[in-house]
Amino acid sequence: MTSAEEENVIDERSDPPVQDGRSTHTAVARPSDRAPDPRDESTGDPTSRGFAEKLRFWRSPAGQPAWARPALLGIAALAAVLFSWNITDEQLSPYYSTAVRSMSVSWKAFLFGAVDPESTLTIDKLAGAFVPQALSARLFGYHPWALVLPQVLEGLVTVLVLYRIGRRWLGPQTGLAAAGLFTLTPVVASLFGHPMEDGLLVLCLVLAADSFQKALLRDTLRPLLWCGVWIGLGFQVKMMQAWTVLPALGLTYLIVAAGPVRRRIGRLAAAGAATLTVSLSWLLLFVLVPAQHRPFIDGTTSDNPFVMAFGYNGVNRLGITLPGSAPSVFNPSDNGADFSRNAAEALGGTAVDQTWTKLVASGFGSQIGWLYPLALTGLVIGLLRYRRAERTDPARAGFVLWGLWLLTFLSVFSAIVVPHTAYLSSLAPPVALLSAGGLVLAVRAVRERSALRWALPLVVVLEVAWTLRLSSWHSSFLPWLSWGVLGAAVLSTLILAVLELRAGTASPEDGQGPRTGQPPVRRGLLPTATSLGMALGIGAIIATPAAWSLSVLDPEHRGSAFDASAGPIPRMVEPGSFGATEKGPGPFGNVHDLEGLAEPTRTIAQYLLERREGRRYVAAIDSWYAIGPYIAATGKPFLPLGGFSGNLPSPTLPETRRMVQDGELKHFLLTAFSLQPGTTFGYGVPAKGELPTIATWVRTNCKDVTAQVLSALAPPPTDQKAAPPADGKAAGGEGAAGGAGGGGAGGGGGGLFLFECS
């Protein structure tokens, strides 16, 4: 047998038959799962087909049922519709989209993940998450749809790879079910339609699982090394969150991989080295490049990339503060339980309780938790079904892997502050695979009347009870659906119970046979009734999460780029809350040029651009949300002050004064946050460090030109000259520099003040 044939045998394996409680793996799919195919007439080698035959992509490959490929294409089409439905009217995040704009116009900013085109300051994450978006924006121009397009493609690839994983594991039915359930997970339906970094992380983790599965099936090292590479790339996307899957992968390999323990440990060490090398590559780049030739690292006060990755974005979430880490709204010791409340007050959203039970509460549970009972029951069903299998049995290995993955992420997310619903998308692959595997085995048990034949009715009862509980928290959303789900569940349970009781009293002459565990011979209406009962039960299970996922087709329920969610979940950021744009929903709407800016933001931007006169920076701005509209609309270098938290020590006051003296900088846009000592910055974290000092110096030594610049937009003041903004009010009144909604000239709630230094 050739290596290509061996690979096809492995990839096309169906659910291994069970004999005496032990699984025996065959190299050929069951005849019932195969359909006649002209490609099998001679050698069966797909490479012998003509060009015209290869174009028929909708036909299933040899060894798969004829319905498998068309069904997969249908699921992929549904996913494409959900992910791309709002692509031409997309929202942008108020922070990361700014970095994408900078990365799309400057290769240095692209390399370091800088928030400004001049590469003065990085964002508080690694750059890898935004590389696809920046490349798309560079290729197609900076448009909201260009930032969403990579997300849509990442989502489609994830769906297809999940099918491949499920097909190798328990057959094409499992693959299709996993792909479908993943697509119809609310947080997934919203996530891949917005420019967020979590979508790329999910893709990397699923590709890692795909390579890991190959390593187990083939007993070779190369796929395991690729698994490490994919996890390392996932680290470039969301750092230590990608490493959360390592315990599940490592334990599974030690338990079920072939060969002696020493060889298994050695291969894991090699894969771990690959993971570590790829993970740390970007951090080492910062270490090797002198500080004066690279941007300052946000998220730190020490300019240390390791502190940013492992402290600010790592153990800080557990309340452990590493030296040199900037204050974080996600750190329980800094802001902790008050995060959600502070974020909601600052951004106009709704608080999320950060308790140990948050993953089963209404907000998070409605986005990822509809299938919790099915996934956990599926894990139990699988472990029971293959309890006597060999140690290396790949079917049982799948249940071990997905179970450990699910339980690990559930434990971690329960312990830390979860700031965005998008984090929960890492739970979607194991939930989908365990649910799919459990459903397939439960259906087979009913048809074969095995010892697990009562599993499906039990799952239906548990799932519907949980669904009704979650739905009760959102009773105004599709209230009729709960009654339909309950009715379908009752009918399904009654049908399956009656058929089982009737089968239990039937004689062999009835055509059903004794309880031998072998598939009975069905006659008359029994097969139809059984299929109807199972279909009603499965429909009751998936109807509600499917309805929530499909709700993303309604702009009111699609979530946002700040917080992916589907259904009637309040957005953390309401449309127009930053007051920077006049068209499109969301913090920045569809702004990608000056015409997209609302007044007076556009007037200020034009004023600054006309008076740049070759200076290094157009202006310095003291907040990440205020600077965003200007960089997004112009692609020009504005100097960020204070970083995300407002507490960074870069630039210092001496550095700022030097830039003014050397002619690199002339204008400052300052918010009331930095002009009023003692006020809070951002999400309620007090502004410290250099920012208040710089603001005081600017106010003392530079001229306030706010009223002068905006005089054409507002009625002339009654007094001759407005007073300095000592009380946090702009020259023309509070919010005079503000845009729609009183949000300031691109910034939230207190107005921006324009200063000009000579």
C-alpha positions in Angstrom: 0.0 0.0 0.0 1.4 3.4 -0.9 1.8 6.2 1.6 -1.0 8.2 -0.1 -3.3 5.2 0.2 -2.3 4.8 3.9 -3.1 8.5 4.5 -6.5 8.1 2.8 -7.2 5.0 4.9 -6.5 6.9 8.1 -8.5 10.0 7.1 -11.5 8.1 5.9 -11.9 5.7 8.9 -15.4 5.5 10.3 -16.5 4.7 13.8 -14.6 1.5 14.7 -16.9 -1.5 15.3 -17.1 -2.7 18.8 -16.6 -6.4 19.5 -16.8 -7.7 23.0 -16.4 -4.3 24.4 -13.1 -3.6 22.5 -12.8 -1.5 19.4 -11.1 -2.9 16.4 -10.0 -0.4 13.8 -10.5 -1.3 10.2 -9.0 0.3 7.2 -12.1 0.6 5.2 -15.3 2.6 5.9 -18.4 0.6 6.5 -20.3 -0.3 3.3 -23.4 1.4 4.5 -21.6 4.7 4.6 -20.3 4.4 1.0 -22.1 5.1 -2.3 -21.1 3.8 -5.7 -18.6 6.2 -7.3 -17.2 6.2 -10.8 -13.8 7.0 -9.4 -13.6 3.5 -7.9 -14.0 1.7 -11.2 -10.3 1.1 -11.7 -7.7 1.9 -9.2 -9.8 4.2 -6.9 -6.9 6.7 -7.1 -8.4 10.3 -7.3 -5.3 11.5 -9.1 -6.4 9.4 -12.2 -9.5 11.6 -12.7 -9.7 14.0 -15.5 -9.7 17.8 -15.1 -13.4 18.1 -15.6 -14.0 15.6 -12.9 -11.8 17.5 -10.5 -13.9 20.6 -11.0 -16.9 18.8 -9.4 -15.9 19.9 -5.9 -19.4 19.1 -4.6 -18.9 15.4 -5.0 -17.7 13.4 -2.0 -14.2 11.9 -2.3 -13.8 8.2 -2.5 -14.4 6.4 0.8 -17.0 9.0 2.0 -20.8 8.8 1.6 -22.2 10.6 -1.4 -24.1 13.0 0.9 -21.1 14.1 2.9 -19.5 16.7 0.7 -22.8 18.4 -0.3 -23.9 18.6 3.3 -20.5 20.1 4.3 -20.8 22.7 1.5 -24.3 23.6 2.8 -22.9 24.1 6.3 -20.0 26.2 4.9 -22.5 28.3 3.0 -24.5 28.9 6.1 -21.4 29.9 8.0 -20.4 32.3 5.1 -23.8 34.0 5.3 -23.7 34.4 9.1 -20.1 35.6 9.2 -20.3 38.1 6.2 -23.9 39.3 6.4 -23.0 42.7 7.9 -19.6 43.0 6.3 -20.4 46.2 4.4 -21.8 47.9 7.5 -19.3 46.8 10.1 -18.2 48.4 13.3 -14.6 48.9 14.3 -13.1 48.5 17.7 -12.0 51.7 19.4 -8.4 50.6 20.0 -7.2 47.7 17.8 -8.6 49.1 14.6 -6.3 52.1 15.2 -3.3 49.8 15.3 -4.5 48.1 12.2 -4.6 51.4 10.4 -1.1 52.2 11.5 0.2 48.7 10.6 -1.3 49.1 7.1 0.6 52.3 6.3 3.9 51.6 8.1 6.0 48.4 7.8 7.7 49.3 11.1 4.4 49.6 12.8 3.4 46.3 11.2 6.4 44.6 12.6 6.0 45.8 16.1 2.2 46.2 16.4 2.4 49.9 17.0 -0.7 52.0 17.7 0.7 55.0 15.7 2.3 55.0 12.2 5.4 56.5 13.7 5.9 53.4 15.9 6.1 55.3 19.1 4.0 53.0 21.2 2.7 49.4 20.8 -0.7 48.2 21.7 -0.9 46.2 24.8 -1.0 42.9 22.9 1.2 41.0 20.4 1.0 42.1 16.8 0.1 38.6 15.4 -3.6 39.0 16.0 -3.8 41.9 13.6 -1.5 40.8 10.9 -4.2 39.4 8.6 -6.3 42.6 9.0 -3.4 44.9 8.4 -2.4 43.0 5.2 -6.0 43.0 4.0 -6.2 46.8 4.6 -2.9 47.3 2.8 -4.2 45.3 -0.1 -7.7 46.6 -0.4 -7.5 49.9 1.4 -8.6 50.7 5.0 -12.3 49.9 4.9 -14.3 48.1 7.6 -15.1 45.3 5.3 -11.4 44.8 4.6 -10.8 44.2 8.3 -13.7 41.7 8.5 -12.8 39.7 5.4 -9.9 37.8 7.1 -12.2 36.9 9.9 -14.8 35.5 7.6 -12.1 33.3 5.9 -10.7 32.2 9.2 -14.2 31.1 10.3 -14.8 29.1 7.1 -11.5 27.3 7.4 -12.2 26.5 11.1 -15.6 25.0 10.1 -14.0 22.8 7.4 -11.1 21.7 9.7 -13.6 20.8 12.4 -15.4 18.6 9.9 -12.2 16.8 9.1 -11.4 16.2 12.7 -14.8 14.8 13.4 -14.8 12.6 10.3 -11.4 11.1 11.2 -12.6 10.6 14.8 -16.1 9.0 14.5 -17.1 9.2 10.9 -18.7 11.8 8.5 -21.8 12.2 10.6 -19.8 13.4 13.5 -17.8 15.7 11.3 -20.9 17.3 9.9 -22.6 17.6 13.3 -19.4 19.2 14.8 -19.2 21.7 11.9 -22.9 22.6 12.2 -23.0 22.9 15.9 -19.9 25.1 15.9 -21.4 27.4 13.2 -24.6 27.7 15.2 -22.9 28.7 18.5 -24.0 32.3 19.2 -20.6 33.7 20.1 -19.0 32.0 17.0 -21.7 33.4 14.7 -20.9 36.9 15.9 -17.2 36.6 16.4 -16.2 35.8 12.8 -18.3 38.7 11.6 -16.3 41.3 13.5 -12.6 42.3 13.4 -11.5 40.6 16.6 -8.4 38.7 17.5 -10.1 35.7 19.0 -11.2 34.3 15.7 -7.6 33.7 14.6 -6.9 32.1 18.0 -9.7 29.6 17.5 -8.4 28.7 14.1 -4.9 28.2 15.4 -6.1 25.9 18.2 -8.3 23.9 15.8 -5.4 23.5 13.4 -3.3 22.4 16.3 -5.9 19.8 17.3 -6.0 18.6 13.6 -2.2 18.0 13.6 -2.4 16.4 17.0 -5.0 14.0 15.8 -2.7 13.1 12.8 0.2 12.5 15.2 -1.9 10.0 17.2 -3.3 8.2 14.2 0.0 7.9 12.3 2.4 7.6 15.2 4.8 10.1 13.7 6.6 13.1 15.0 6.1 15.6 12.3 2.4 16.3 12.9 3.1 16.7 16.6 5.7 19.4 15.7 3.2 21.2 13.6 0.8 21.0 16.5 3.4 22.9 18.5 3.9 25.5 15.7 0.1 26.2 15.6 0.0 26.7 19.3 3.0 29.0 19.1 1.2 31.0 16.4 -1.9 31.1 18.7 0.4 32.6 21.3 1.2 35.4 18.9 -2.5 36.0 18.7 -3.6 35.9 22.4 -0.5 34.9 24.3 -1.1 32.6 27.3 -4.7 31.9 26.4 -3.3 29.7 23.6 -1.2 27.7 26.1 -4.3 26.8 28.1 -4.8 23.9 25.7 -1.3 22.4 26.5 -2.4 20.4 29.5 -5.1 18.6 27.5 -2.8 17.9 24.6 0.1 16.7 26.8 -1.9 14.5 29.1 -3.8 12.9 26.1 -0.5 12.1 24.3 1.0 10.6 27.4 -2.1 8.5 28.0 -3.0 7.2 24.5 -0.1 7.7 22.1 1.7 4.5 20.9 5.1 3.5 21.9 7.0 3.4 25.2 6.7 6.2 27.8 10.3 7.4 27.1 9.5 7.9 23.4 6.2 9.7 24.2 8.0 12.1 26.6 10.7 12.7 24.1 8.3 13.6 21.4 6.3 15.9 23.7 9.6 17.6 24.6 10.3 18.2 20.9 6.8 19.6 20.3 7.1 21.7 23.4 10.4 23.2 22.1 8.6 24.1 18.8 5.8 25.7 20.7 8.2 27.7 22.9 10.3 28.8 19.9 7.4 30.1 17.9 5.7 31.6 20.9 8.7 33.7 22.0 9.9 34.8 18.6 8.2 38.2 18.7 9.2 38.8 22.3 12.8 38.0 21.4 12.6 40.5 18.6 11.9 43.2 21.1 14.8 42.1 23.3 17.2 42.2 20.4 16.2 45.6 19.0 17.6 48.5 21.1 14.9 50.5 22.8 15.7 53.7 20.9 14.9 51.9 17.6 11.6 50.4 18.5 8.3 51.5 20.1 7.7 51.5 23.9 5.7 48.5 25.0 2.2 49.3 26.3 1.0 47.3 29.2 4.3 47.9 31.0 6.0 50.6 32.9 9.4 48.8 32.4 9.3 48.4 28.5 9.7 44.7 29.0 7.9 42.5 26.4 7.8 39.5 28.8 6.1 41.5 31.4 3.5 42.5 28.9 2.9 39.0 27.7 3.1 37.0 30.9 2.3 39.7 33.5 -0.1 42.3 32.2 -1.9 39.8 29.9 -1.1 36.7 31.9 -0.9 36.2 35.7 -2.3 39.7 36.3 -5.7 38.2 35.5 -5.3 36.0 38.6 -4.5 39.0 40.8 -0.7 38.5 40.6 1.1 41.7 39.7 4.6 41.3 38.2 7.1 44.2 38.7 7.0 46.6 35.8 3.4 45.7 34.8 1.0 48.6 34.1 -2.2 48.9 36.2 -4.8 46.8 34.5 -8.6 46.9 34.7 -8.5 43.1 34.4 -6.4 42.6 37.5 -8.5 41.8 40.5 -5.9 43.4 42.8 -6.1 46.6 40.8 -9.7 46.8 39.7 -11.1 43.3 40.1 -14.8 43.0 40.8 -15.3 46.6 39.8 -14.1 46.1 36.3 -17.5 45.4 34.7 -19.1 48.3 36.6 -16.3 50.7 35.6 -16.3 49.6 32.0 -20.0 49.9 31.8 -20.0 53.4 33.2 -17.1 54.5 31.0 -18.4 53.0 27.8 -22.1 53.0 28.2 -22.6 49.3 28.5 -23.9 46.6 30.9 -21.9 45.1 33.8 -21.1 41.3 33.8 -20.7 39.6 37.1 -17.2 38.2 37.4 -18.1 35.3 39.8 -17.1 31.6 39.6 -20.5 30.9 38.1 -20.3 33.5 35.3 -20.0 30.9 32.6 -23.4 29.5 33.4 -25.1 32.8 34.0 -27.4 34.5 31.5 -24.8 36.7 29.7 -22.0 34.2 29.0 -24.1 31.1 29.2 -26.4 32.3 26.4 -23.4 32.7 24.1 -21.5 29.5 24.7 -23.4 27.4 27.2 -26.6 26.1 25.4 -25.0 22.7 24.8 -23.1 22.2 28.1 -25.4 19.3 29.1 -25.0 17.6 25.7 -21.2 18.1 25.7 -20.7 16.7 29.2 -23.2 13.8 28.6 -21.4 13.1 25.3 -18.1 12.8 27.2 -19.6 10.3 29.6 -21.3 8.3 26.7 -18.0 8.2 24.8 -15.9 7.1 27.8 -18.5 4.4 28.6 -18.8 3.2 25.0 -15.0 2.7 24.7 -14.2 1.9 28.3 -12.7 -1.5 27.4 -10.9 -0.2 24.3 -7.1 -0.5 23.9 -5.0 2.3 25.5 -4.2 3.7 22.0 -7.8 3.6 20.7 -8.2 6.8 18.8 -12.0 7.0 19.4 -11.5 7.1 23.1 -8.5 9.4 22.7 -10.8 12.0 21.1 -13.1 12.0 24.1 -10.2 12.3 26.4 -8.7 15.2 24.5 -11.9 17.2 24.0 -13.0 16.5 27.6 -9.7 17.8 29.0 -9.8 20.8 26.7 -13.3 21.7 27.8 -12.7 21.2 31.5 -9.4 23.1 31.4 -10.8 26.2 29.7 -13.9 26.1 31.9 -11.7 26.1 35.0 -9.5 28.9 33.8 -12.3 31.2 32.6 -14.2 30.6 35.8 -11.2 31.8 37.9 -10.2 34.9 35.9 -11.9 38.1 34.9 -13.3 37.6 31.4 -13.6 41.1 29.9 -15.1 40.2 26.6 -17.5 37.5 25.5 -15.2 36.7 22.6 -12.9 34.9 25.0 -15.4 32.2 25.3 -15.0 31.1 21.7 -12.1 28.9 22.8 -14.7 26.7 24.4 -16.7 26.3 21.1 -14.5 23.6 19.4 -14.6 21.0 22.3 -18.3 21.8 23.0 -19.1 21.2 19.4 -17.0 18.0 19.0 -18.2 16.4 22.3 -21.8 17.3 21.5 -21.5 15.9 18.0 -19.8 12.7 19.2 -22.3 12.2 21.9 -25.3 12.7 19.6 -23.9 10.3 17.0 -23.2 7.5 19.6 -26.6 8.1 21.2 -28.4 7.8 17.9 -26.4 4.6 17.0 -27.3 3.2 20.4 -31.0 3.7 19.7 -30.8 2.1 16.3 -28.6 -0.8 17.6 -30.5 -1.1 20.9 -27.2 -1.3 22.8 -26.8 -0.7 26.5 -26.7 3.1 25.9 -30.0 3.3 24.1 -31.6 5.5 26.9 -28.8 8.1 26.5 -30.6 10.1 23.8 -33.9 10.5 25.7 -31.8 11.5 28.8 -29.9 14.0 26.8 -33.1 15.5 25.4 -34.5 15.9 28.9 -31.4 17.5 30.4 -30.8 19.8 27.4 -34.3 21.1 27.2 -34.5 21.7 31.0 -31.2 23.7 30.7 -32.4 25.5 27.6 -35.6 26.6 29.3 -33.6 27.8 32.3 -31.3 30.0 30.1 -34.2 31.2 28.0 -36.1 32.3 31.1 -33.5 35.0 31.6 -34.4 36.4 28.2 -38.1 35.7 28.1 -38.9 38.6 25.8 -36.7 37.2 23.0 -38.6 34.7 20.8 -41.0 33.7 23.7 -42.8 31.2 21.4 -39.6 29.2 20.8 -39.5 27.8 24.4 -42.9 26.3 24.0 -42.0 24.7 20.7 -38.8 23.3 22.2 -40.7 21.9 25.1 -43.4 20.3 22.9 -40.8 18.7 20.6 -38.9 17.3 23.6 -42.0 15.8 25.1 -43.0 14.1 21.9 -39.5 12.8 21.3 -39.2 11.3 24.8 -42.7 9.7 24.6 -42.0 8.2 21.1 -38.6 6.8 22.1 -39.9 5.5 25.4 -42.9 3.8 23.9 -40.8 2.2 21.1 -38.3 0.9 23.7 -41.0 -0.5 26.0 -42.7 -2.2 23.0 -39.4 -3.6 21.8 -38.7 -4.9 25.2 -41.8 -7.1 25.2 -41.6 -8.1 21.6 -40.7 -11.7 20.6 -38.1 -12.6 18.0 -41.0 -13.4 15.6 -41.9 -9.7 15.6 -38.8 -9.0 13.6 -37.0 -7.1 16.4 -35.1 -9.9 18.0 -33.8 -10.2 21.6 -31.6 -7.7 23.3 -28.4 -8.9 21.9 -26.8 -5.5 21.2 -27.1 -6.3 17.5 -29.0 -4.0 15.1 -32.6 -5.4 14.9 -34.6 -6.0 11.8 -37.2 -3.2 11.7 -40.5 -3.6 9.9 -43.5 -1.5 9.2 -43.7 2.0 10.8 -41.1 1.3 13.5 -38.1 2.8 11.6 -40.1 5.9 10.7 -41.3 6.4 14.2 -37.8 5.9 15.6 -36.4 8.4 13.1 -39.2 10.9 14.0 -38.5 10.6 17.7 -34.8 11.2 17.2 -35.3 14.1 14.8 -37.7 15.8 17.3 -35.2 15.3 20.1 -32.3 16.7 18.1 -34.4 19.6 16.9 -35.4 20.5 20.5 -31.7 20.5 21.5 -30.4 22.7 18.7 -33.4 25.0 18.0 -32.6 27.7 20.6 -28.9 28.1 20.0 -29.6 28.1 16.3 -32.2 30.8 16.6 -29.8 32.9 18.7 -27.0 32.4 16.2 -29.3 33.3 13.2 -30.2 36.5 15.0 -26.9 38.0 13.9 -28.6 38.6 10.6 -30.5 41.4 12.4 -28.2 44.4 13.0 -29.7 44.8 16.5 -28.5 41.4 17.6 -25.2 41.0 15.9 -23.0 42.2 18.7 -20.0 44.5 18.1 -16.3 44.6 17.4 -15.8 45.3 21.1 -17.8 42.4 22.4 -19.0 39.5 20.2 -22.5 38.3 21.0 -25.7 37.2 19.4 -29.2 37.7 20.6 -30.7 40.2 23.0 -27.4 40.7 25.0 -26.8 44.4 25.7 -23.7 45.7 24.0 -20.8 46.8 26.2 -20.3 49.7 23.8 -23.4 51.3 22.4 -23.5 52.9 18.9 -22.1 56.3 18.9 -20.8 56.2 22.4 -17.5 57.7 21.4 -19.1 60.5 19.4 -16.5 60.4 16.7 -18.4 59.7 13.5 -21.6 60.8 11.8 -22.3 57.6 9.8 -22.5 54.0 10.7 -23.0 52.3 14.1 -20.4 51.5 16.7 -17.6 53.5 18.3 -16.0 54.5 15.0 -18.8 53.6 12.5 -17.3 53.2 9.0 -14.7 55.9 9.4 -11.7 55.4 7.1 -11.2 59.0 5.8 -11.9 62.6 6.9 -15.4 62.5 5.4 -16.3 59.8 7.9 -15.6 62.1 10.9 -18.3 64.0 12.6 -17.9 67.7 13.4 -16.0 69.1 15.2 -13.5 66.2 14.9 -13.2 66.7 11.2 -12.5 70.4 11.6 -9.8 69.8 14.2 -8.2 67.1 12.0 -8.1 69.4 9.0 -6.7 72.3 11.1 -3.9 70.1 12.4 -3.0 68.6 9.0 -2.8 72.0 7.4 -0.4 73.2 10.1 1.8 70.1 10.4 4.5 71.8 8.2 6.7 68.7 8.0 6.8 68.0 11.7 7.2 64.4 12.9 3.9 64.3 14.6 0.6 66.0 13.6 -0.3 66.3 17.3 -0.1 64.5 20.7 -3.3 63.1 22.1 -3.6 61.8 25.7 -6.0 58.9 25.4 -6.4 55.8 23.2 -10.0 56.4 22.5 -9.4 60.0 21.5 -6.5 59.3 19.2 -8.3 56.5 17.3 -10.5 58.6 15.0 -7.7 60.8 13.9 -5.3 57.9 13.0 -8.1 55.9 11.4 -9.3 58.7 9.2 -5.9 60.0 8.1 -3.2 57.3 8.6 -0.9 60.1 9.8 1.4 60.0 12.9 -0.3 61.3 16.0 1.7 60.9 19.2 -0.1 58.7 21.9 0.4 59.8 25.5 0.0 57.6 28.5 -0.9 54.3 26.6 -4.1 52.3 27.2 -4.1 52.9 31.0 -2.8 56.4 31.0 0.1 55.4 33.3 3.0 54.7 30.9 6.2 56.6 31.6 6.8 57.2 27.9 7.2 59.8 26.7 8.5 61.7 29.7 8.1 65.4 30.2 11.7 66.1 29.2 11.3 64.1 26.0 8.1 66.0 25.3 9.7 69.4 25.8 12.6 68.3 23.6 10.2 67.3 20.8 8.5 70.7 21.0 11.8 72.6 21.0 13.2 70.6 18.1 10.1 71.3 16.0 8.9 67.7 16.0 5.6 68.5 17.8 3.5 71.6 18.2 -0.1 70.7 19.0 -1.7 68.8 21.9 -5.2 67.5 22.2 -5.9 66.8 25.9 -9.0 65.5 27.6 -10.5 66.5 30.9 -9.1 63.3 32.4 -5.6 64.5 32.3 -6.4 68.2 32.8 -8.2 67.6 36.1 -5.9 66.1 38.8 -7.5 63.3 40.8 -10.0 62.3 38.0 -9.9 58.8 36.7 -8.7 57.7 33.3 -10.2 55.1 31.0 -12.1 52.4 33.0 -11.7 54.1 36.3 -8.0 53.6 36.8 -6.4 56.8 38.2 -4.0 58.5 35.8 -0.5 58.6 37.3 3.1 58.9 36.0 4.0 61.4 33.3 0.6 62.1 31.8 -0.7 64.6 34.4 2.7 66.2 34.5 2.8 66.7 30.7 -0.8 68.0 30.8 0.1 70.6 33.5 3.1 71.8 31.5 1.1 72.1 28.3 -1.7 74.0 30.0 0.9 76.4 31.6 3.2 76.9 28.6 1.0 76.5 25.5 -2.0 78.5 24.1 -5.5 77.1 24.2 -6.8 77.5 20.6 -10.0 75.4 21.0 -12.4 78.3 20.7 -10.4 79.8 17.8 -10.5 76.6 15.8 -14.2 75.9 16.4 -15.5 79.4 16.1 -17.0 78.7 12.7 -19.0 75.8 14.2 -20.5 77.5 17.2 -22.1 80.8 18.0 -19.6 83.5 19.1 -19.2 83.5 22.9 -20.7 86.3 24.9 -17.5 87.2 26.7 -14.4 88.4 24.9 -12.2 85.4 25.7 -13.0 82.1 27.3 -11.2 81.2 30.5 -8.6 78.4 30.7 -10.2 75.0 31.1 -9.4 74.8 34.8 -12.9 73.3 35.4 -12.7 70.8 32.6 -14.9 72.8 30.3 -13.8 73.7 26.8 -13.6 77.3 25.7 -17.1 77.2 24.1 -18.7 75.4 27.0 -18.6 71.8 28.2 -18.0 69.5 25.3 -17.5 72.3 22.9 -14.9 70.2 21.2 -17.2 67.3 21.4 -18.9 65.4 18.7 -22.2 63.7 18.6 -23.5 62.7 21.9 -21.2 65.0 23.8 -18.4 62.6 23.5 -15.6 65.1 23.0 -13.6 65.5 19.7 -13.3 61.8 19.5 -13.1 61.1 23.1 -15.5 60.1 25.8 -17.5 62.5 27.7 -15.4 65.4 28.9 -14.4 67.2 25.6 -11.0 67.7 24.1 -8.9 70.9 24.4 -6.6 71.9 21.6 -3.3 73.6 22.6 -0.6 75.1 20.4 2.9 75.4 21.6 5.4 77.9 20.1 
